[in-house]
Amino acid sequence: MAPRDIRQCLESILDDLSEDIFRRFVNELVHRKQGQKVPKKKVEKKETYEVVEVMIETFTENPAVDVAVELLESLSLAAKARELGIALAQKCGYEAASGRGVAAAAAPPPAAAVTAAPKEKHFVDKHRTALISKLSQIMPICDVLLDNDVINAEKYNEIKAQTTSANQVRKLYDYINETGDAGKDIFYQALKEQNPYLVKDLERN
């Protein structure tokens, strides 16, 4: 496949994303749960074509497409993932080497899969009430969220200004809910690192 075709397809799909979704895509790229990650400083506050270039440099051309599909699907953008797969298949006859990725994304979903099972609630949503009542030191977690651009300095200070720890957690939830699963995942990881016993207790319930 000509690298130009990959760049064009990737740039076209990412250019179609809203600013918020693109920011979440970049965040997922930096915090991939499996496989190679991209250093934050290489993609933070970059344009789409710059992010695409970094992806291709990091993963090489074909795997970069699979990574893009993986991230789009993780953001519940399966339609965009299929659009990318179809565009590449039409231009180049490209198929992913693995059993998933672009080849799978390009194919229409089977009839049985049209009605998806209800998505399980995220840990931080499921245990919101318990976390509000039991988290007594929220600012160290906010430090992690600030470092990872989940919240900005203004929101950090608004959380800090709350008069009780419970209100601080409530205010944090107001902002976390704006970030979708990407921000909630970072919140969850910070909770596990700083409050491991509380997390284990909640996971057992």
C-alpha positions as CSV (number, residue, x, y, z in Angstrom):
1,M,0.0,0.0,0.0
2,A,1.2,3.5,-0.8
3,P,1.9,5.3,2.5
4,R,0.2,8.4,1.0
5,D,-3.1,6.4,0.9
6,I,-2.9,5.5,4.5
7,R,-2.1,9.1,5.5
8,Q,-5.0,10.4,3.5
9,C,-7.5,8.0,4.9
10,L,-6.4,8.4,8.5
11,E,-6.3,12.2,8.2
12,S,-9.7,12.3,6.6
13,I,-11.3,10.2,9.4
14,L,-9.6,12.1,12.2
15,D,-10.5,15.5,10.6
16,D,-14.1,14.5,10.8
17,L,-14.0,14.0,14.6
18,S,-15.2,16.7,16.9
19,E,-12.5,18.6,18.9
20,D,-13.6,16.7,22.1
21,I,-13.6,13.3,20.4
22,F,-10.2,13.9,18.8
23,R,-8.8,14.9,22.2
24,R,-10.2,11.6,23.6
25,F,-8.7,9.7,20.6
26,V,-5.3,11.2,21.4
27,N,-5.7,10.4,25.1
28,E,-6.5,6.8,24.2
29,L,-3.4,6.7,22.0
30,V,-1.2,7.7,24.9
31,H,-2.9,5.4,27.4
32,R,-3.4,2.2,25.3
33,K,-4.1,-0.7,27.6
34,Q,-2.3,-3.2,25.4
35,G,0.6,-2.8,22.9
36,Q,2.9,0.1,22.2
37,K,2.0,3.5,23.5
38,V,2.8,6.9,22.0
39,P,4.6,9.5,24.3
40,K,2.3,12.2,25.3
41,K,4.7,15.0,24.4
42,K,4.6,13.8,20.7
43,V,0.9,14.2,20.2
44,E,-0.3,16.7,22.8
45,K,-2.0,19.7,21.3
46,K,-1.0,18.6,17.8
47,E,-2.9,18.8,14.5
48,T,-4.5,15.7,13.0
49,Y,-1.8,15.3,10.3
50,E,0.9,15.5,12.9
51,V,-0.8,12.8,15.1
52,V,-1.1,10.6,12.0
53,E,2.6,11.1,11.2
54,V,3.6,10.1,14.7
55,M,1.3,7.0,14.5
56,I,3.0,5.9,11.3
57,E,6.4,6.5,12.6
58,T,5.6,4.6,15.8
59,F,3.7,1.6,14.4
60,T,4.6,1.7,10.7
61,E,1.9,2.1,8.1
62,N,-0.4,-0.9,8.3
63,P,-0.3,-1.4,12.1
64,A,-1.1,2.3,12.5
65,V,-4.4,1.7,10.7
66,D,-5.2,-1.2,13.1
67,V,-4.4,1.0,16.1
68,A,-6.7,3.8,14.7
69,V,-9.5,1.3,14.3
70,E,-8.9,-0.1,17.8
71,L,-9.1,3.4,19.3
72,L,-12.2,4.4,17.3
73,E,-14.0,1.3,18.5
74,S,-12.9,2.0,22.1
75,L,-14.6,5.4,21.8
76,S,-17.8,3.7,20.5
77,L,-17.2,4.9,17.0
78,A,-17.6,1.6,15.2
79,A,-19.1,3.4,12.2
80,K,-16.0,5.6,11.8
81,A,-13.8,2.5,12.1
82,R,-15.8,0.7,9.3
83,E,-15.6,3.9,7.2
84,L,-11.8,3.8,7.5
85,G,-11.7,0.1,6.7
86,I,-13.9,0.5,3.7
87,A,-11.9,3.5,2.3
88,L,-8.7,1.6,2.6
89,A,-10.1,-1.6,1.1
90,Q,-11.5,0.3,-1.9
91,K,-8.3,2.2,-2.5
92,C,-5.8,-0.6,-1.9
93,G,-7.5,-3.9,-1.1
94,Y,-5.9,-3.7,2.3
95,E,-6.7,-6.3,4.9
96,A,-5.4,-6.4,8.5
97,A,-2.9,-9.1,9.2
98,S,-4.7,-10.0,12.4
99,G,-8.3,-11.3,12.7
100,R,-9.6,-7.9,13.7
101,G,-8.8,-4.3,12.9
102,V,-9.6,-2.8,9.4
103,A,-10.7,-6.1,7.8
104,A,-13.2,-6.7,10.5
105,A,-14.2,-3.1,10.7
106,A,-14.9,-2.9,7.0
107,A,-17.3,-5.8,7.1
108,P,-21.0,-4.9,8.1
109,P,-22.0,-6.3,11.5
110,P,-23.8,-9.6,11.5
111,A,-27.6,-9.4,11.9
112,A,-27.4,-11.0,15.4
113,A,-25.1,-8.2,16.5
114,V,-27.4,-5.3,15.5
115,T,-29.0,-5.3,18.9
116,A,-26.0,-4.9,21.2
117,A,-26.0,-6.0,24.8
118,P,-26.4,-3.2,27.3
119,K,-23.0,-1.7,28.2
120,E,-21.9,-2.5,31.7
121,K,-21.6,0.6,33.9
122,H,-18.1,1.9,34.4
123,F,-16.6,1.3,37.8
124,V,-16.6,5.0,38.8
125,D,-20.3,5.3,37.8
126,K,-21.3,2.1,39.5
127,H,-19.7,3.2,42.8
128,R,-20.3,6.9,42.7
129,T,-22.2,7.1,46.0
130,A,-19.7,5.0,47.8
131,L,-16.7,7.0,46.5
132,I,-18.4,10.3,47.5
133,S,-18.8,9.1,51.0
134,K,-15.5,7.2,51.5
135,L,-12.9,9.2,49.6
136,S,-11.3,11.6,52.1
137,Q,-8.3,12.7,50.1
138,I,-9.3,13.5,46.5
139,M,-6.7,16.2,45.6
140,P,-3.8,13.7,45.0
141,I,-6.1,12.0,42.5
142,C,-6.9,15.4,41.0
143,D,-3.1,15.9,40.6
144,V,-3.0,12.8,38.4
145,L,-6.0,13.9,36.4
146,L,-4.5,17.4,35.9
147,D,-1.2,15.9,34.7
148,N,-3.1,13.8,32.2
149,D,-5.2,16.7,30.9
150,V,-8.5,15.1,32.2
151,I,-9.2,18.3,34.0
152,N,-7.5,21.7,33.6
153,A,-6.1,24.1,36.2
154,E,-9.4,26.0,36.5
155,K,-11.4,22.9,37.3
156,Y,-8.7,21.7,39.6
157,N,-9.0,24.9,41.7
158,E,-12.8,24.7,41.7
159,I,-12.6,21.2,43.1
160,K,-10.0,22.3,45.7
161,A,-12.2,25.2,46.8
162,Q,-15.1,22.9,47.9
163,T,-15.5,23.0,51.7
164,T,-15.9,19.2,52.2
165,S,-14.3,16.1,50.7
166,A,-17.7,14.8,49.6
167,N,-18.4,18.0,47.7
168,Q,-14.9,17.9,46.2
169,V,-15.7,14.4,44.8
170,R,-19.1,15.5,43.6
171,K,-17.5,18.4,41.7
172,L,-14.9,16.1,40.2
173,Y,-17.7,13.8,39.0
174,D,-19.3,16.8,37.2
175,Y,-16.1,17.2,35.2
176,I,-15.3,13.5,34.8
177,N,-18.7,12.9,33.2
178,E,-17.7,15.3,30.4
179,T,-14.7,13.2,29.5
180,G,-16.4,9.9,28.8
181,D,-14.7,6.5,29.4
182,A,-11.2,7.9,28.6
183,G,-11.2,10.2,31.6
184,K,-13.0,7.7,33.8
185,D,-10.3,5.1,33.0
186,I,-7.6,7.4,34.2
187,F,-9.6,8.3,37.3
188,Y,-10.0,4.5,38.0
189,Q,-6.3,3.9,37.6
190,A,-5.5,6.7,40.0
191,L,-8.0,5.3,42.5
192,K,-6.3,1.9,42.2
193,E,-2.9,3.3,42.8
194,Q,-3.8,5.6,45.7
195,N,-6.7,3.8,47.3
196,P,-6.1,0.1,46.5
197,Y,-8.0,-1.3,49.5
198,L,-11.0,0.8,48.9
199,V,-11.1,-0.2,45.2
200,K,-10.7,-3.9,46.1
201,D,-13.5,-3.6,48.7
202,L,-15.9,-2.0,46.1
203,E,-15.0,-4.5,43.4
204,R,-16.0,-7.4,45.7
205,N,-19.5,-5.8,46.2
